[in-house]
Amino acid sequence: MQANFFTAVLLPIGLATVMLGMGLTLVPKDFQRVTRYPKAVAIGLVSQLLFLPIVGFLVASIVSMQPAIAVGLMVLALCPGGPSSNMITYLAKGDVALSVTLTALSSAITVFTIPIFANFSLQYFVGQSAAIALPIGQTMLQIFAIAILPIIVGMTIRQKFPNLARRLEKTANRLAITFLALIILVLIVHEWNRIPSFIAQVGIAVVLLNTISMAIGFWFGKLFNLNFAQRICIAIEVGIQNATLAIAITAGLLNNPDMAVPAAVYSLFAYATAILSIFYGRRSVQRIDREERSRANNLSARP
């Protein structure tokens, strides 16, 4: 399989399939939740769109790595939450409605923010002398075509043909997992001899980006008195990035496989933190339920 076929055909198809699957789960009222949960949505978006890129920039600046790897880490930090964050939030007993809202809104907003700040990252880490750049208008159009348009198509199918949407959702999810696994496999095969050095460079950075961003999302929610389900949702939403989109931008639009390495490594590590989040969320909900039952029993036992 030639590299141009991979970057020009497989990557866009894979990402579009992922986003179509997410669109099949959405309905218009999901976007109306902004008015119902304004504080939680605002905290989630600020954590996702402001704090996460700042953390990414600090990690890329402090941890020693090649300039291309640093740009790849920044592109990853600029991407919205991954569609799988909704499923992980559900399994972790988080607020699924809030998760869906944040994923949809951040996906729409980052169409505009990714090209601008990715160019800043290129200039800062690689330098203006490097003859690579993201044309802002064209990049916005491409991200819209492979990320937002499939969501709209999926939502339209869900609205018009709900039974068909439920059947397609399962197929789309399986295809999405297959495409992501194939993307990572191709990157591993293509860069096999350099993987140890890549992991040595980006492993610590990926761990720091993932864990710090999740901690910020969780504790920022706690600072503003969100309930536990909302806090765990925001932590997962900020910590589970759309790595497929990051790979599509770096390996596809920028045509630089080195820049795609952070997203590929991140995809593998994020599964570990996702499992931990699910375990922590379910255990915490059980503990909260026990405490509430205990308080209720104590109140009822008073004379």
LOMIKE-281103 format. One record per residue (C-alpha): residue number from 1; residue in three letters; chain; x, y, z. Coordinates in nm, 3 decimals. Layout:
<NUM; 'ALA'; 'A'; <X; Y; Z>>
...
This chain:
<1; 'MET'; 'A'; <0.000; 0.000; 0.000>>
<2; 'GLN'; 'A'; <0.154; 0.328; -0.109>>
<3; 'ALA'; 'A'; <0.182; 0.617; 0.134>>
<4; 'ASN'; 'A'; <-0.022; 0.853; -0.086>>
<5; 'PHE'; 'A'; <-0.311; 0.604; -0.099>>
<6; 'PHE'; 'A'; <-0.297; 0.575; 0.280>>
<7; 'THR'; 'A'; <-0.297; 0.950; 0.343>>
<8; 'ALA'; 'A'; <-0.528; 1.055; 0.059>>
<9; 'VAL'; 'A'; <-0.789; 0.777; 0.075>>
<10; 'LEU'; 'A'; <-0.778; 0.553; 0.385>>
<11; 'LEU'; 'A'; <-0.730; 0.829; 0.643>>
<12; 'PRO'; 'A'; <-1.022; 1.047; 0.525>>
<13; 'ILE'; 'A'; <-1.248; 0.742; 0.488>>
<14; 'GLY'; 'A'; <-1.154; 0.617; 0.834>>
<15; 'LEU'; 'A'; <-1.216; 0.953; 0.999>>
<16; 'ALA'; 'A'; <-1.541; 1.011; 0.810>>
<17; 'THR'; 'A'; <-1.662; 0.667; 0.923>>
<18; 'VAL'; 'A'; <-1.581; 0.750; 1.285>>
<19; 'MET'; 'A'; <-1.767; 1.081; 1.267>>
<20; 'LEU'; 'A'; <-2.063; 0.927; 1.081>>
<21; 'GLY'; 'A'; <-2.098; 0.677; 1.365>>
<22; 'MET'; 'A'; <-2.104; 0.964; 1.614>>
<23; 'GLY'; 'A'; <-2.363; 1.150; 1.405>>
<24; 'LEU'; 'A'; <-2.591; 0.846; 1.410>>
<25; 'THR'; 'A'; <-2.612; 0.882; 1.790>>
<26; 'LEU'; 'A'; <-2.699; 1.254; 1.789>>
<27; 'VAL'; 'A'; <-3.029; 1.440; 1.767>>
<28; 'PRO'; 'A'; <-3.084; 1.819; 1.746>>
<29; 'LYS'; 'A'; <-3.178; 1.845; 2.113>>
<30; 'ASP'; 'A'; <-2.824; 1.736; 2.203>>
<31; 'PHE'; 'A'; <-2.709; 2.083; 2.096>>
<32; 'GLN'; 'A'; <-2.980; 2.249; 2.305>>
<33; 'ARG'; 'A'; <-2.830; 2.119; 2.627>>
<34; 'VAL'; 'A'; <-2.604; 2.426; 2.634>>
<35; 'THR'; 'A'; <-2.895; 2.619; 2.783>>
<36; 'ARG'; 'A'; <-2.973; 2.341; 3.034>>
<37; 'TYR'; 'A'; <-2.615; 2.289; 3.158>>
<38; 'PRO'; 'A'; <-2.445; 2.624; 3.082>>
<39; 'LYS'; 'A'; <-2.187; 2.603; 3.362>>
<40; 'ALA'; 'A'; <-2.087; 2.243; 3.292>>
<41; 'VAL'; 'A'; <-2.066; 2.302; 2.916>>
<42; 'ALA'; 'A'; <-1.859; 2.619; 2.965>>
<43; 'ILE'; 'A'; <-1.616; 2.445; 3.202>>
<44; 'GLY'; 'A'; <-1.583; 2.151; 2.965>>
<45; 'LEU'; 'A'; <-1.515; 2.369; 2.661>>
<46; 'VAL'; 'A'; <-1.266; 2.592; 2.845>>
<47; 'SER'; 'A'; <-1.081; 2.285; 2.971>>
<48; 'GLN'; 'A'; <-1.084; 2.130; 2.622>>
<49; 'LEU'; 'A'; <-1.010; 2.431; 2.402>>
<50; 'LEU'; 'A'; <-0.791; 2.644; 2.632>>
<51; 'PHE'; 'A'; <-0.624; 2.447; 2.910>>
<52; 'LEU'; 'A'; <-0.547; 2.136; 2.701>>
<53; 'PRO'; 'A'; <-0.348; 2.327; 2.430>>
<54; 'ILE'; 'A'; <-0.164; 2.515; 2.706>>
<55; 'VAL'; 'A'; <-0.070; 2.185; 2.871>>
<56; 'GLY'; 'A'; <0.034; 2.048; 2.531>>
<57; 'PHE'; 'A'; <0.255; 2.351; 2.465>>
<58; 'LEU'; 'A'; <0.422; 2.330; 2.807>>
<59; 'VAL'; 'A'; <0.486; 1.956; 2.770>>
<60; 'ALA'; 'A'; <0.622; 1.999; 2.414>>
<61; 'SER'; 'A'; <0.847; 2.281; 2.534>>
<62; 'ILE'; 'A'; <0.981; 2.107; 2.846>>
<63; 'VAL'; 'A'; <1.021; 1.746; 2.729>>
<64; 'SER'; 'A'; <1.310; 1.699; 2.486>>
<65; 'MET'; 'A'; <1.181; 1.585; 2.144>>
<66; 'GLN'; 'A'; <1.227; 1.645; 1.773>>
<67; 'PRO'; 'A'; <1.050; 1.958; 1.639>>
<68; 'ALA'; 'A'; <0.820; 1.746; 1.419>>
<69; 'ILE'; 'A'; <0.717; 1.534; 1.719>>
<70; 'ALA'; 'A'; <0.645; 1.853; 1.917>>
<71; 'VAL'; 'A'; <0.418; 1.981; 1.640>>
<72; 'GLY'; 'A'; <0.239; 1.645; 1.632>>
<73; 'LEU'; 'A'; <0.180; 1.665; 2.006>>
<74; 'MET'; 'A'; <0.038; 2.016; 1.967>>
<75; 'VAL'; 'A'; <-0.194; 1.909; 1.684>>
<76; 'LEU'; 'A'; <-0.319; 1.628; 1.908>>
<77; 'ALA'; 'A'; <-0.382; 1.874; 2.192>>
<78; 'LEU'; 'A'; <-0.576; 2.100; 1.955>>
<79; 'CYS'; 'A'; <-0.813; 1.824; 1.842>>
<80; 'PRO'; 'A'; <-1.161; 1.778; 1.990>>
<81; 'GLY'; 'A'; <-1.265; 1.491; 2.210>>
<82; 'GLY'; 'A'; <-1.286; 1.152; 2.045>>
<83; 'PRO'; 'A'; <-1.622; 0.988; 1.970>>
<84; 'SER'; 'A'; <-1.523; 0.700; 2.196>>
<85; 'SER'; 'A'; <-1.533; 0.941; 2.491>>
<86; 'ASN'; 'A'; <-1.915; 0.912; 2.490>>
<87; 'MET'; 'A'; <-1.898; 0.535; 2.535>>
<88; 'ILE'; 'A'; <-1.626; 0.559; 2.800>>
<89; 'THR'; 'A'; <-1.829; 0.822; 2.989>>
<90; 'TYR'; 'A'; <-2.130; 0.590; 2.985>>
<91; 'LEU'; 'A'; <-1.927; 0.297; 3.120>>
<92; 'ALA'; 'A'; <-1.769; 0.522; 3.386>>
<93; 'LYS'; 'A'; <-2.116; 0.633; 3.508>>
<94; 'GLY'; 'A'; <-2.055; 0.988; 3.387>>
<95; 'ASP'; 'A'; <-2.300; 1.238; 3.237>>
<96; 'VAL'; 'A'; <-2.350; 1.099; 2.885>>
<97; 'ALA'; 'A'; <-2.572; 1.389; 2.770>>
<98; 'LEU'; 'A'; <-2.299; 1.637; 2.867>>
<99; 'SER'; 'A'; <-2.036; 1.421; 2.695>>
<100; 'VAL'; 'A'; <-2.231; 1.415; 2.368>>
<101; 'THR'; 'A'; <-2.282; 1.792; 2.385>>
<102; 'LEU'; 'A'; <-1.914; 1.864; 2.449>>
<103; 'THR'; 'A'; <-1.795; 1.628; 2.173>>
<104; 'ALA'; 'A'; <-2.031; 1.781; 1.918>>
<105; 'LEU'; 'A'; <-1.954; 2.144; 2.012>>
<106; 'SER'; 'A'; <-1.577; 2.097; 2.033>>
<107; 'SER'; 'A'; <-1.576; 1.918; 1.696>>
<108; 'ALA'; 'A'; <-1.752; 2.215; 1.538>>
<109; 'ILE'; 'A'; <-1.537; 2.481; 1.705>>
<110; 'THR'; 'A'; <-1.201; 2.316; 1.629>>
<111; 'VAL'; 'A'; <-1.272; 2.334; 1.255>>
<112; 'PHE'; 'A'; <-1.168; 2.698; 1.297>>
<113; 'THR'; 'A'; <-0.910; 2.675; 1.576>>
<114; 'ILE'; 'A'; <-0.696; 2.382; 1.456>>
<115; 'PRO'; 'A'; <-0.560; 2.542; 1.133>>
<116; 'ILE'; 'A'; <-0.474; 2.870; 1.307>>
<117; 'PHE'; 'A'; <-0.295; 2.728; 1.612>>
<118; 'ALA'; 'A'; <-0.137; 2.440; 1.421>>
<119; 'ASN'; 'A'; <0.033; 2.701; 1.203>>
<120; 'PHE'; 'A'; <0.157; 2.882; 1.514>>
<121; 'SER'; 'A'; <0.299; 2.550; 1.637>>
<122; 'LEU'; 'A'; <0.475; 2.492; 1.305>>
<123; 'GLN'; 'A'; <0.632; 2.836; 1.317>>
<124; 'TYR'; 'A'; <0.738; 2.802; 1.681>>
<125; 'PHE'; 'A'; <0.878; 2.448; 1.685>>
<126; 'VAL'; 'A'; <0.990; 2.397; 1.323>>
<127; 'GLY'; 'A'; <1.057; 2.753; 1.212>>
<128; 'GLN'; 'A'; <0.935; 2.960; 0.923>>
<129; 'SER'; 'A'; <1.221; 2.834; 0.706>>
<130; 'ALA'; 'A'; <1.052; 2.496; 0.689>>
<131; 'ALA'; 'A'; <0.845; 2.492; 0.373>>
<132; 'ILE'; 'A'; <0.535; 2.343; 0.536>>
<133; 'ALA'; 'A'; <0.220; 2.516; 0.643>>
<134; 'LEU'; 'A'; <-0.149; 2.456; 0.670>>
<135; 'PRO'; 'A'; <-0.352; 2.675; 0.432>>
<136; 'ILE'; 'A'; <-0.618; 2.793; 0.674>>
<137; 'GLY'; 'A'; <-0.918; 2.816; 0.441>>
<138; 'GLN'; 'A'; <-0.846; 2.487; 0.266>>
<139; 'THR'; 'A'; <-0.779; 2.309; 0.594>>
<140; 'MET'; 'A'; <-1.106; 2.433; 0.744>>
<141; 'LEU'; 'A'; <-1.290; 2.303; 0.437>>
<142; 'GLN'; 'A'; <-1.117; 1.963; 0.454>>
<143; 'ILE'; 'A'; <-1.179; 1.922; 0.827>>
<144; 'PHE'; 'A'; <-1.544; 2.016; 0.769>>
<145; 'ALA'; 'A'; <-1.573; 1.762; 0.487>>
<146; 'ILE'; 'A'; <-1.422; 1.470; 0.677>>
<147; 'ALA'; 'A'; <-1.536; 1.553; 1.033>>
<148; 'ILE'; 'A'; <-1.846; 1.774; 1.043>>
<149; 'LEU'; 'A'; <-2.028; 1.675; 0.723>>
<150; 'PRO'; 'A'; <-2.042; 1.304; 0.821>>
<151; 'ILE'; 'A'; <-2.192; 1.409; 1.158>>
<152; 'ILE'; 'A'; <-2.462; 1.605; 0.974>>
<153; 'VAL'; 'A'; <-2.531; 1.308; 0.746>>
<154; 'GLY'; 'A'; <-2.551; 1.075; 1.046>>
<155; 'MET'; 'A'; <-2.788; 1.309; 1.231>>
<156; 'THR'; 'A'; <-3.008; 1.337; 0.921>>
<157; 'ILE'; 'A'; <-3.029; 0.958; 0.894>>
<158; 'ARG'; 'A'; <-3.109; 0.935; 1.267>>
<159; 'GLN'; 'A'; <-3.385; 1.195; 1.226>>
<160; 'LYS'; 'A'; <-3.544; 1.048; 0.912>>
<161; 'PHE'; 'A'; <-3.477; 0.677; 0.957>>
<162; 'PRO'; 'A'; <-3.420; 0.595; 1.328>>
<163; 'ASN'; 'A'; <-3.436; 0.216; 1.281>>
<164; 'LEU'; 'A'; <-3.179; 0.230; 1.000>>
<165; 'ALA'; 'A'; <-2.961; 0.457; 1.216>>
<166; 'ARG'; 'A'; <-2.957; 0.203; 1.499>>
<167; 'ARG'; 'A'; <-2.845; -0.071; 1.259>>
<168; 'LEU'; 'A'; <-2.584; 0.146; 1.088>>
<169; 'GLU'; 'A'; <-2.447; 0.267; 1.422>>
<170; 'LYS'; 'A'; <-2.318; -0.080; 1.513>>
<171; 'THR'; 'A'; <-2.158; -0.125; 1.170>>
<172; 'ALA'; 'A'; <-2.004; 0.222; 1.176>>
<173; 'ASN'; 'A'; <-1.855; 0.162; 1.522>>
<174; 'ARG'; 'A'; <-1.695; -0.166; 1.410>>
<175; 'LEU'; 'A'; <-1.556; -0.001; 1.096>>
<176; 'ALA'; 'A'; <-1.424; 0.289; 1.300>>
<177; 'ILE'; 'A'; <-1.232; 0.056; 1.533>>
<178; 'THR'; 'A'; <-1.099; -0.136; 1.231>>
<179; 'PHE'; 'A'; <-0.983; 0.181; 1.055>>
<180; 'LEU'; 'A'; <-0.812; 0.317; 1.366>>
<181; 'ALA'; 'A'; <-0.632; -0.014; 1.421>>
<182; 'LEU'; 'A'; <-0.528; -0.019; 1.054>>
<183; 'ILE'; 'A'; <-0.401; 0.339; 1.070>>
<184; 'ILE'; 'A'; <-0.187; 0.263; 1.375>>
<185; 'LEU'; 'A'; <-0.062; -0.063; 1.218>>
<186; 'VAL'; 'A'; <0.045; 0.114; 0.898>>
<187; 'LEU'; 'A'; <0.231; 0.377; 1.100>>
<188; 'ILE'; 'A'; <0.404; 0.109; 1.306>>
<189; 'VAL'; 'A'; <0.510; -0.088; 0.997>>
<190; 'HIS'; 'A'; <0.625; 0.225; 0.816>>
<191; 'GLU'; 'A'; <0.832; 0.350; 1.110>>
<192; 'TRP'; 'A'; <0.928; 0.014; 1.266>>
<193; 'ASN'; 'A'; <1.302; 0.085; 1.292>>
<194; 'ARG'; 'A'; <1.244; 0.422; 1.456>>
<195; 'ILE'; 'A'; <0.969; 0.324; 1.699>>
<196; 'PRO'; 'A'; <1.199; 0.276; 2.004>>
<197; 'SER'; 'A'; <1.338; 0.626; 1.964>>
<198; 'PHE'; 'A'; <0.991; 0.768; 1.905>>
<199; 'ILE'; 'A'; <0.851; 0.605; 2.218>>
<200; 'ALA'; 'A'; <1.152; 0.726; 2.414>>
<201; 'GLN'; 'A'; <1.082; 1.079; 2.294>>
<202; 'VAL'; 'A'; <0.705; 1.095; 2.300>>
<203; 'GLY'; 'A'; <0.612; 0.836; 2.563>>
<204; 'ILE'; 'A'; <0.666; 1.065; 2.862>>
<205; 'ALA'; 'A'; <0.506; 1.358; 2.678>>
<206; 'VAL'; 'A'; <0.195; 1.156; 2.592>>
<207; 'VAL'; 'A'; <0.158; 1.032; 2.951>>
<208; 'LEU'; 'A'; <0.194; 1.387; 3.085>>
<209; 'LEU'; 'A'; <-0.052; 1.533; 2.833>>
<210; 'ASN'; 'A'; <-0.314; 1.268; 2.904>>
<211; 'THR'; 'A'; <-0.292; 1.255; 3.282>>
<212; 'ILE'; 'A'; <-0.251; 1.629; 3.346>>
<213; 'SER'; 'A'; <-0.537; 1.721; 3.112>>
<214; 'MET'; 'A'; <-0.770; 1.466; 3.274>>
<215; 'ALA'; 'A'; <-0.676; 1.591; 3.620>>
<216; 'ILE'; 'A'; <-0.741; 1.952; 3.517>>
<217; 'GLY'; 'A'; <-1.081; 1.865; 3.374>>
<218; 'PHE'; 'A'; <-1.182; 1.676; 3.688>>
<219; 'TRP'; 'A'; <-1.058; 1.924; 3.946>>
<220; 'PHE'; 'A'; <-1.173; 2.228; 3.749>>
<221; 'GLY'; 'A'; <-1.522; 2.081; 3.761>>
<222; 'LYS'; 'A'; <-1.485; 2.020; 4.133>>
<223; 'LEU'; 'A'; <-1.373; 2.380; 4.186>>
<224; 'PHE'; 'A'; <-1.703; 2.499; 4.036>>
<225; 'ASN'; 'A'; <-1.912; 2.249; 4.233>>
<226; 'LEU'; 'A'; <-2.020; 2.024; 3.946>>
<227; 'ASN'; 'A'; <-2.158; 1.688; 4.047>>
<228; 'PHE'; 'A'; <-1.946; 1.375; 4.017>>
<229; 'ALA'; 'A'; <-2.106; 1.254; 3.692>>
<230; 'GLN'; 'A'; <-2.027; 1.587; 3.526>>
<231; 'ARG'; 'A'; <-1.671; 1.595; 3.662>>
<232; 'ILE'; 'A'; <-1.583; 1.246; 3.539>>
<233; 'CYS'; 'A'; <-1.741; 1.330; 3.204>>
<234; 'ILE'; 'A'; <-1.526; 1.642; 3.158>>
<235; 'ALA'; 'A'; <-1.212; 1.456; 3.265>>
<236; 'ILE'; 'A'; <-1.274; 1.189; 3.002>>
<237; 'GLU'; 'A'; <-1.377; 1.441; 2.735>>
<238; 'VAL'; 'A'; <-1.056; 1.642; 2.785>>
<239; 'GLY'; 'A'; <-0.836; 1.334; 2.818>>
<240; 'ILE'; 'A'; <-0.959; 1.123; 2.525>>
<241; 'GLN'; 'A'; <-0.866; 1.315; 2.209>>
<242; 'ASN'; 'A'; <-0.970; 1.245; 1.851>>
<243; 'ALA'; 'A'; <-0.639; 1.084; 1.759>>
<244; 'THR'; 'A'; <-0.773; 0.980; 1.418>>
<245; 'LEU'; 'A'; <-0.823; 1.346; 1.326>>
<246; 'ALA'; 'A'; <-0.473; 1.429; 1.452>>
<247; 'ILE'; 'A'; <-0.325; 1.154; 1.234>>
<248; 'ALA'; 'A'; <-0.529; 1.271; 0.935>>
<249; 'ILE'; 'A'; <-0.392; 1.625; 0.975>>
<250; 'THR'; 'A'; <-0.029; 1.532; 1.039>>
<251; 'ALA'; 'A'; <0.016; 1.233; 0.808>>
<252; 'GLY'; 'A'; <-0.240; 1.354; 0.554>>
<253; 'LEU'; 'A'; <-0.258; 1.734; 0.525>>
<254; 'LEU'; 'A'; <0.100; 1.794; 0.642>>
<255; 'ASN'; 'A'; <0.228; 1.470; 0.484>>
<256; 'ASN'; 'A'; <0.467; 1.409; 0.774>>
<257; 'PRO'; 'A'; <0.449; 1.059; 0.936>>
<258; 'ASP'; 'A'; <0.681; 1.171; 1.217>>
<259; 'MET'; 'A'; <0.421; 1.422; 1.332>>
<260; 'ALA'; 'A'; <0.160; 1.145; 1.347>>
<261; 'VAL'; 'A'; <0.360; 0.942; 1.603>>
<262; 'PRO'; 'A'; <0.228; 1.122; 1.916>>
<263; 'ALA'; 'A'; <-0.133; 1.054; 1.812>>
<264; 'ALA'; 'A'; <-0.058; 0.686; 1.742>>
<265; 'VAL'; 'A'; <0.117; 0.637; 2.078>>
<266; 'TYR'; 'A'; <-0.155; 0.838; 2.250>>
<267; 'SER'; 'A'; <-0.425; 0.610; 2.106>>
<268; 'LEU'; 'A'; <-0.264; 0.311; 2.274>>
<269; 'PHE'; 'A'; <-0.203; 0.481; 2.608>>
<270; 'ALA'; 'A'; <-0.553; 0.636; 2.619>>
<271; 'TYR'; 'A'; <-0.705; 0.288; 2.635>>
<272; 'ALA'; 'A'; <-0.523; 0.231; 2.964>>
<273; 'THR'; 'A'; <-0.645; 0.556; 3.119>>
<274; 'ALA'; 'A'; <-0.995; 0.488; 2.983>>
<275; 'ILE'; 'A'; <-1.005; 0.156; 3.172>>
<276; 'LEU'; 'A'; <-0.882; 0.329; 3.488>>
<277; 'SER'; 'A'; <-1.145; 0.602; 3.445>>
<278; 'ILE'; 'A'; <-1.421; 0.344; 3.409>>
<279; 'PHE'; 'A'; <-1.302; 0.157; 3.719>>
<280; 'TYR'; 'A'; <-1.269; 0.480; 3.922>>
<281; 'GLY'; 'A'; <-1.604; 0.616; 3.808>>
<282; 'ARG'; 'A'; <-1.800; 0.300; 3.885>>
<283; 'ARG'; 'A'; <-1.633; 0.253; 4.225>>
<284; 'SER'; 'A'; <-1.694; 0.618; 4.316>>
<285; 'VAL'; 'A'; <-2.061; 0.602; 4.218>>
<286; 'GLN'; 'A'; <-2.103; 0.289; 4.434>>
<287; 'ARG'; 'A'; <-1.937; 0.468; 4.726>>
<288; 'ILE'; 'A'; <-2.155; 0.779; 4.679>>
<289; 'ASP'; 'A'; <-2.467; 0.561; 4.668>>
<290; 'ARG'; 'A'; <-2.366; 0.385; 4.990>>
<291; 'GLU'; 'A'; <-2.303; 0.718; 5.165>>
<292; 'GLU'; 'A'; <-2.640; 0.857; 5.052>>
<293; 'ARG'; 'A'; <-2.823; 0.544; 5.169>>
<294; 'SER'; 'A'; <-2.640; 0.562; 5.500>>
<295; 'ARG'; 'A'; <-2.741; 0.926; 5.550>>
<296; 'ALA'; 'A'; <-3.100; 0.844; 5.455>>
<297; 'ASN'; 'A'; <-3.106; 0.558; 5.707>>
<298; 'ASN'; 'A'; <-2.962; 0.781; 5.981>>
<299; 'LEU'; 'A'; <-3.224; 1.047; 5.915>>
<300; 'SER'; 'A'; <-3.507; 0.796; 5.920>>
<301; 'ALA'; 'A'; <-3.377; 0.643; 6.246>>
<302; 'ARG'; 'A'; <-3.390; 0.978; 6.433>>
<303; 'PRO'; 'A'; <-3.683; 1.020; 6.673>>
